[in-house]
Amino acid sequence: MNFLARIGAWALRSLRGWGRAGLFFADVVKALPAAMRRFGLVVDQIHAIGNLSLLIILASGLAVGFVLALQMYYALVTYGATESLGLIVNLSLVRELGPVVTALLFAGRAGTSLTAEIGLMKAGEQVAALELMAIDPRQRVLAPRFIAGIISMPLLAIMFSAVGIIGAWVVAVALIGIDPGNFWSIQQNGVDVWRDVGNGVVKSSVFGVICTAVALYQGYTTEATPEGVAYATTRTVVISSLSVLGMDFILTALMFSAR
């Protein structure tokens, strides 16, 4: 009976947690129109979230492109299909690796920054001060960051994939010696802008909603202590990463199952 009671208590806590998260997300969505009227705040957050994450995204994309080209070449040369190297690299990046790896890096860099920033604002009673001045913190603090995260994620994913393809070209053409015309022409013929690139953009947009919402919720609901803020940043990375990987499977099944 004690075991069943513990399971029931855990289930109730989980349901309450999901309920609070759902209400929080609904409140942030309601605050979006008011935040859009002050778009300057959104632009500032796009710079803080997207532009300051650009270096790690570009460096990671270039490294992934290098490694992916080498690994695919070693696999394809066995079957005499090295002419398909450019197509496989492109599809791997725009469909999967670009959105997923960008989301994981975004959660580790921008997500933790958002959680720590809002958690420290709460610990310093800045959120309470806004409420005392009749300023809704969801409109002034949360909604601009939420919009900025949704806008920044697809742009970062596109840059990641583009730099990865350039890195693959350097390895395939400059180092291995694959014909450059064949490398690009097979991508033009085999990659569909709407089904392949478009689905990657949709994925990255969904991942942007997930990562930003988790980061804001963890920061806004954390305990106003240094330990609470530190624990919230850890939860942000863990929950965002697992949610992105799970949602990636669901989106891939929905997008490509009809082919």
N, C-alpha and C positions, 0 to 999 in steps of 0.2 A: 504493500500500500504506500509506503514511503517513496518507493521508486516511481510509482504512478503519480504520486503527488508532485514529485520533482519535475516529471515530464509535463504535467499540466501547468505548473507554475512557469516553466520555461516557455511553453506554448503561449500562455497569456502575456508574458513579457514581450515575446516576439510580435504578437498581434498588436499590442499597444505601441511598440516601437514602429511597426509599419504604419499604423494609423497616424501617429504623430508626424512621421516623415511625409505621408500623403497630404495631410493638412498643411504642413509647411510648404510643400511643393505647390499646392493650390494657391496659397497666399502669395508666393513669389510670382506665379503666373498672373494673378490678378494685378500685381504691381507693375507688370511690364509696360502697359500703355503709358503710365505716368513717368516711368524711366525713359521711355523713348522721346518724351517731350523735352528731356534734358539730355540730348544725345552727346553733349560734350563730356558728361561723366562716363558714358559708354566708351567713347574714344580714348579717354585716359586709361580705362581698364583694358582695352584692347592692346594698348602699348605695354601696360604692365604684365598682362597675361601672355599675349602673343609675341610681341616684339622681343621681350626679354627671354622668351623660350626659344627664339629662332636659332641661336648658335648651337645648342645641343641637338635640335632637330636636324639641322643641316649636316652636322658632323656625324650623327648617327645614320642618317640616310646615305651619306657617302660611303661609310664603312659597310653598311648592309649591302649596298650595290656592289662593292668590291668583292665581298665574300660570296654573295649570291651568284655572281658571274663565274667565279672560280668553281664553286660547287656544281653548278649546272653544267659547266663545260666538262668537268671530269665525269659526270654522269652521262652526258650526251655523246661524248666522243667514242664511247664503247659501242654505241649503236649507229655511229655515222650520221648523227642528226644535229651536228653543231650549228647548222644553219638556223635552227629554231631557238637558239640561245636568246636572241633579243626578244622574241615573243614571250617566252616563258618568264624571263626576268620582268618584263613589263606587266604581264598579267599578275604575277605574284605580288608585285609592289602595289599596283593600283587597286586590286581586289582585296588583298589581305594584309600584307605586311605594312603598307603605308598607313591605313587607318588604325590597325591594331597597335603597332609599335609606337606610333605617334600618340595614341591615347594613353598607353602605359607611361611614356615619357612625360606626357602632359600631367598625368596624375601625380607622378613623382616630383615634378618641378612646380608647376602652376597650382595644382590641387593642394599640396601641402602649404604653399605660400598663402593661398586664400584662407585655408583653415586657420593657420597661425595668425594671420592678420585680423580676422574677425574674432578669433578667440581672445587675442590681446586687447582688442577694442572692448570686448565684453568684460575682461578682467580689469581694464582701466576705467570702467563705467562710462565709456563713451556712448555705448548703445543706450544705456539708461538716460544719459543726458539728452540724447536726441528725442527720446520718448517724452521727457519732461518739457521739451520745447515744442511738443505737438508735431514732431517730424517723424513720419513712419520710417523706421530703419529698413524695412523691406523695400520701400521705394528709393531711398537715398543710398543704401549700402548694398543690399543683396541683389536687387533687380539689375542694376548696371553691370555688375560682375557676372551675373547669369547670362545676360545678352552677349557680353564680350566673350565669354567662354564658348558659346554656341557659334559665334562668328569666327573666332580664332582657330578652333579645332579643324574645320575643313581646309582652311588656308594652309595651316601647318602640315596637314596630311598631304596636300597637293605638292607642297615644296619638298617634303620628305621623298615622295615618289619620284619627282622630277630629278632631284639630286641623286637619288639611287640609280635611276636609269643612266644618268651621265657617268656615274661611277662604274656601272657595268660596261658602258661603252669604252671607257678608258682601259679596263682590263681586257675586254674582248678584242678590241681593235688595236690598241697601242701595244699591249703586252702579248696577247695570244696570236694576233694576226688574222682575225676574222675579217672578211670583206665588209667595209663600212656601209656600202650600199645595201647589201643583203641584211645587215643588222637593222637598218632603219626601215627598209621596205616591207619586211615581214611583219613588223609592228604596225605599219600603216594598214596592211591588209587584214591582220588578225585581231586587232583591238577595236572594239566598238565603243564609240564615245559615250553613248547613252547607257548601254547595258553594263559595260565594264567600268569605265571612269565614273559614270553617273552613280552606279551602285556603291562605288567606293566613297563618293562624296556623301551619299545618304548615310552610309555606315559611320563615317567620321562625324557627321552632324548628330546622330544618335549618341555616339560616344561622348561628344561634347556636352550634351544634355546630362548624361549620366555622371561624368566626372565632375562637372561644375556643380550640379545639384548636391552630390554627396559631399563635396568640399564645403559648400555653404552650410549645409545642414549640420555637419560635424562641428564646424566652427561656431555656429550660432547656438547650438545646444550644449556645448562643452561646459564643464565646470570652470568657473572663473579663477583658476589657480594655475601656476606653471605646470604642475603635473597633469592637470586636466587638458591643457593645451597640447602638451607633448603626446598624450595618449590619443587625442583627437586627430592629430596629424598622422599618427600610425594607422588609425582606423581608416582614415581617408584613402591612403595608398592601398591598403588591403581590400577594402570594400569596392573601391573603384576598379582595381585590377581584376578582381573576380567577376564583377558585374560586366566589365567590358568583354572578357573572354566568354562568359556565358551568352551574352547578347550577340556576340559575333557568330557563334554557332547558329543561333536562331535566325539571324538576318541572312546568313549564307544559305541556310535551308530554304528560306522563303524566296530569296532572290534567284537562286540558280536551280531550284528543283524542277521548274517547268521546262528546262532545256532538254 
